[in-house]
Amino acid sequence: MADGGGWQPPRPCEAYRAEWKLCRSAGHFLHHYYVHGERPACEQWRRDLDSCLEWEERRSAEAQRSLCESERGRVQAARKHTLVWTPRQSPPADWHLSLEDKDE
């Protein structure tokens, strides 16, 4: 990981820029504030963008490490959320009946 060999950032730098801009947008701010009751934290997207640009310009080992840790953290955070419903293995036996027929 230190030499950077054939390593590429997990996302193109433009993806980090787009995420940072979206995070700072008024619509996202309002939605996030409504749902979570707090301002969205956009600093990590900015740090990731800076690290990605630094990687492209200087092939910095620190930038590479920073991007890897950030993406690893996102993956771990996404895994914390459990499914609300248990996925079905097969459809219900009466799936083909109309809704009116189910009550009879």
N, C-alpha and C positions, 0 to 999 in steps of 0.2 A: 504494500500500500504506500510506502514512503516514496518510492521512485516514480509512481504514477503510470509507469509502463503504458499499457493500452487502456487504462482506466478512463471512463467517461462519466460525467455527472449523471445521476439517476434521471434527471430531466434536463431538457435544454434550458439554457439561461432565460430564454423568452418565456418559458412556462413559469419560472419563479417571478419574473416581472409581471406577468398577467395575474398571478395569484396575489401579489402584493397590491397591484392596482385595484383588483376586485375587493380585497379586504378593506381598502381605504375608501371605497365608494359609499355614497350616501345610502343607497339601497341596501347594501350589505350591513352597514352600520345599524340602520333602523331594524332590519330583520334580526340581527344578532342581539341587539339590545332588547327587543321585544321577547325573543325566545329565552335568552340567558340572563337578562337583567343587568348586563355589564357591557362595556365597550369591547369590541373585538381586539384581540392582541395580534397586531400585524408585524411586530418587530422581527419575529422569526423569519417571515417571508423576506423581509429586507436583508437580514443577515445571510439568508440562503442565496439571495440574488448577488450580494456582494461577494460571497465565497465562490459562487459559480463564475463570476466575471474575473475574480482573482485567479481561479484555476485556469481559465482560458488564456489569460495574459501571462501568468508566471509559472503555472504548473505547481503551485504551492501545496506542500504536503499538509499544512495546517488547513487550507481551504478544503482539501479533499476529506480530511478527517471531520471537519465541521459539517460538510454536506452528508457524509455517511451517518453521523450521529443524529442529525436532524431527521433524515429519512427513516432511520431505524425507530426513532421516537414516534414518528407519525404512524408507522406500521403497528407499533405496540399499542398506541392510543386507539387505533381503529379496532384492534382485537378485543379491547375491553368491553365493547358494546355487544351485548348478547341479543339474540333474536327474540322478538316479542312473541311470535307464534312458532310452534313446532312445525317444521316442514312435513307435508304429507308424503307418504310413500306411494299412495295410489289415490285416485279420486273416490269420493263417497259412492256408495252403491246406487243411490238414487240421483246421481248428478244430472241425468238426462231428463228428469221430470221438470215441468214448469213450476214456478213458485206457487201457483194456486193449487196444484195437485199435491204438493208436499203436506199441506195442512189437513188434507182429507184422510 
